[in-house]
Amino acid sequence: MDGNKPFSSSVYQEQETREDEELSAFTQAVADEFGPQQASLSERDWLDESDSMDAPPLSTVRNWRAVSIAAAFRLADDPDDLAPLPSDNDERKRQ
């Protein structure tokens, strides 16, 4: 039985790494487009979506990209709350 433990452990560690990478990429993309405050809120949405997935938490088939897509839909659900950060060009046009 101990022969299965390292395999199982490595599979779950790989899934955890993939989860961290996907969450980080999603949060960074939101921060780049909408700012750090919205990124923080969207990160919570991403984690909520992750918790609500049908797959068991220790499943080896979790689709982290699907979590990001679902969180992006939450983000886009109320466009009035979202406004991209002004770029340097926008600031120069106002002056």
VOBA-1610 file (N, C-alpha, C; in pm, whole numbers, padded with zeros to 5 digits, always signed):
BEGIN
Met+00081-00120+00000Met+00000+00000+00000Met+00084+00125+00000Asp+00198+00121+00063Asp+00282+00240+00067Asp+00330+00281-00071Gly+00333+00184-00166Gly+00373+00216-00303Gly+00277+00311-00370Asn+00150+00311-00332Asn+00050+00401-00390Asn+00053+00539-00328Lys+00098+00549-00207Lys+00097+00677-00137Lys+00179+00785-00208Pro+00303+00759-00248Pro+00379+00863-00318Pro+00312+00904-00450Phe+00254+00807-00522Phe+00185+00840-00647Phe+00067+00930-00618Ser-00017+00891-00522Ser-00135+00970-00489Ser-00096+01109-00441Ser+00004+01114-00357Ser+00049+01241-00304Ser+00099+01331-00416Ser+00174+01276-00510Ser+00227+01358-00619Ser+00116+01406-00711Val+00014+01324-00733Val-00099+01365-00817Val-00171+01483-00753Tyr-00194+01475-00624Tyr-00264+01583-00556Tyr-00179+01709-00547Gln-00050+01692-00531Gln+00039+01808-00530Gln+00039+01876-00667Glu+00036+01796-00772Glu+00030+01852-00907Glu-00100+01929-00929Gln-00211+01875-00881Gln-00339+01944-00893Gln-00337+02075-00814Glu-00277+02072-00697Glu-00269+02192-00614Glu-00184+02299-00684Thr-00076+02257-00746Thr+00009+02350-00820Thr-00069+02410-00937Arg-00141+02326-01010Arg-00222+02376-01123Arg-00328+02474-01075Glu-00390+02442-00962Glu-00491+02531-00906Glu-00428+02667-00873Asp-00315+02665-00806Asp-00247+02790-00769Asp-00209+02871-00893Glu-00160+02803-00996Glu-00120+02873-01118Glu-00241+02936-01189Glu-00350+02861-01196Glu-00470+02913-01263Glu-00530+03031-01186Leu-00537+03018-01054Leu-00588+03128-00972Leu-00501+03251-00986Ser-00370+03232-00984Ser-00278+03344-00998Ser-00292+03412-01134Ala-00303+03334-01239Ala-00318+03391-01373Ala-00450+03467-01385Phe-00556+03410-01331Phe-00687+03477-01335Phe-00683+03609-01258Thr-00630+03604-01137Thr-00624+03724-01053Thr-00538+03832-01118Gln-00427+03794-01177Gln-00339+03891-01243Gln-00409+03954-01363Ala-00481+03875-01440Ala-00553+03928-01557Ala-00659+04028-01513Val-00731+03997-01407Val-00833+04091-01357Val-00766+04217-01304Ala-00657+04202-01232Ala-00586+04319-01179Ala-00535+04408-01291Asp-00483+04347-01396Asp-00431+04425-01509Asp-00542+04505-01577Glu-00659+04446-01584Glu-00769+04511-01657Glu-00853+04604-01569Phe-00877+04563-01443Phe-00972+04635-01359Phe-00915+04685-01227Gly-00791+04652-01196Gly-00729+04701-01074Gly-00728+04599-00962Pro-00645+04626-00860Pro-00626+04529-00751Pro-00749+04506-00665Gln-00832+04607-00647Gln-00951+04589-00564Gln-01047+04489-00629Gln-01071+04505-00758Gln-01158+04412-00828Gln-01094+04273-00834Ala-00963+04268-00846Ala-00893+04139-00849Ala-00915+04064-00718Ser-00912+04135-00608Ser-00934+04072-00478Ser-01076+04016-00469Leu-01174+04092-00515Leu-01311+04044-00514Leu-01328+03925-00607Ser-01267+03932-00723Ser-01277+03824-00820Ser-01206+03697-00773Glu-01101+03715-00696Glu-01031+03599-00640Glu-01125+03522-00547Arg-01203+03595-00469Arg-01301+03529-00382Arg-01406+03455-00466Asp-01450+03518-00576Asp-01545+03451-00665Asp-01484+03324-00722Trp-01357+03330-00761Trp-01289+03213-00817Trp-01287+03099-00714Leu-01253+03133-00590Leu-01248+03032-00485Leu-01387+02975-00458Asp-01491+03060-00461Asp-01627+03011-00445Asp-01664+02915-00557Glu-01629+02950-00679Glu-01656+02862-00792Glu-01582+02730-00778Ser-01459+02736-00731Ser-01381+02615-00709Ser-01450+02524-00608Asp-01501+02584-00502Asp-01570+02506-00398Asp-01700+02444-00450Ser-01763+02509-00547Ser-01893+02461-00594Ser-01882+02360-00709Met-01760+02328-00752Met-01743+02231-00859Met-01800+02095-00818Asp-01848+02020-00918Asp-01904+01888-00892Asp-01798+01786-00854Ala-01676+01805-00900Ala-01569+01709-00874Ala-01532+01712-00726Pro-01503+01597-00668Pro-01458+01594-00529Pro-01328+01673-00513Pro-01305+01731-00395Pro-01185+01814-00374Pro-01054+01744-00406Leu-01044+01614-00385Leu-00920+01544-00411Leu-00922+01473-00546Ser-01012+01514-00633Ser-01021+01453-00765Ser-00897+01485-00846Thr-00860+01392-00934Thr-00746+01415-01021Thr-00789+01473-01155Val-00917+01504-01170Val-00967+01553-01299Val-01032+01691-01289Arg-00993+01768-01194Arg-01054+01901-01180Arg-01009+01990-01295Asn-01101+02067-01346Asn-01075+02155-01459Asn-01067+02299-01408Trp-00946+02342-01380Trp-00927+02475-01322Trp-00964+02585-01420Arg-00946+02561-01549Arg-00983+02663-01648Arg-01135+02688-01644Ala-01213+02582-01619Ala-01358+02597-01608Ala-01393+02685-01488Val-01315+02675-01382Val-01337+02760-01265Val-01312+02906-01304Ser-01205+02931-01377Ser-01175+03068-01421Ser-01284+03123-01512Ile-01335+03039-01600Ile-01442+03083-01690Ile-01567+03118-01611Ala-01603+03034-01515Ala-01720+03063-01432Ala-01700+03191-01351Ala-01582+03211-01298Ala-01554+03334-01222Ala-01556+03455-01314Ala-01511+03439-01437Ala-01514+03550-01534Ala-01659+03587-01567Phe-01745+03488-01575Phe-01887+03516-01598Phe-01945+03595-01482Arg-01905+03560-01360Arg-01950+03639-01245Arg-01901+03782-01256Leu-01778+03797-01298Leu-01717+03929-01312Leu-01793+04012-01416Ala-01831+03949-01525Ala-01899+04019-01633Ala-02049+04033-01610Asp-02100+03970-01507Asp-02244+03969-01482Asp-02300+04109-01460Asp-02224+04197-01397Asp-02271+04333-01371Asp-02169+04432-01425Pro-02176+04463-01554Pro-02075+04550-01615Pro-02074+04691-01559Asp-02181+04734-01493Asp-02182+04869-01434Asp-02082+04882-01320Asp-02049+04770-01258Asp-01952+04772-01148Asp-01809+04773-01198Leu-01789+04748-01326Leu-01655+04734-01381Leu-01620+04852-01470Ala-01501+04898-01456Ala-01448+05001-01545Ala-01299+04978-01556Pro-01247+04959-01677Pro-01102+04942-01689Pro-01028+05061-01633Leu-00911+05037-01582Leu-00828+05145-01532Leu-00789+05237-01648Pro-00786+05366-01624Pro-00744+05455-01733Pro-00598+05431-01769Ser-00572+05435-01897Ser-00433+05419-01941Ser-00364+05554-01940Asp-00234+05554-01959Asp-00159+05679-01963Asp-00210+05766-02077Asn-00247+05706-02189Asn-00298+05782-02303Asn-00429+05852-02269Asp-00516+05787-02191Asp-00642+05848-02151Asp-00616+05970-02065Glu-00519+05962-01976Glu-00485+06075-01890Glu-00433+06193-01971Arg-00351+06165-02069Arg-00295+06273-02154Arg-00405+06341-02235Lys-00504+06266-02280Lys-00613+06322-02360Lys-00696+06420-02277Arg-00708+06395-02148Arg-00787+06482-02061Arg-00717+06611-02030Gln-00587+06615-02042Gln-00512+06735-02003Gln-00510+06839-02109
//
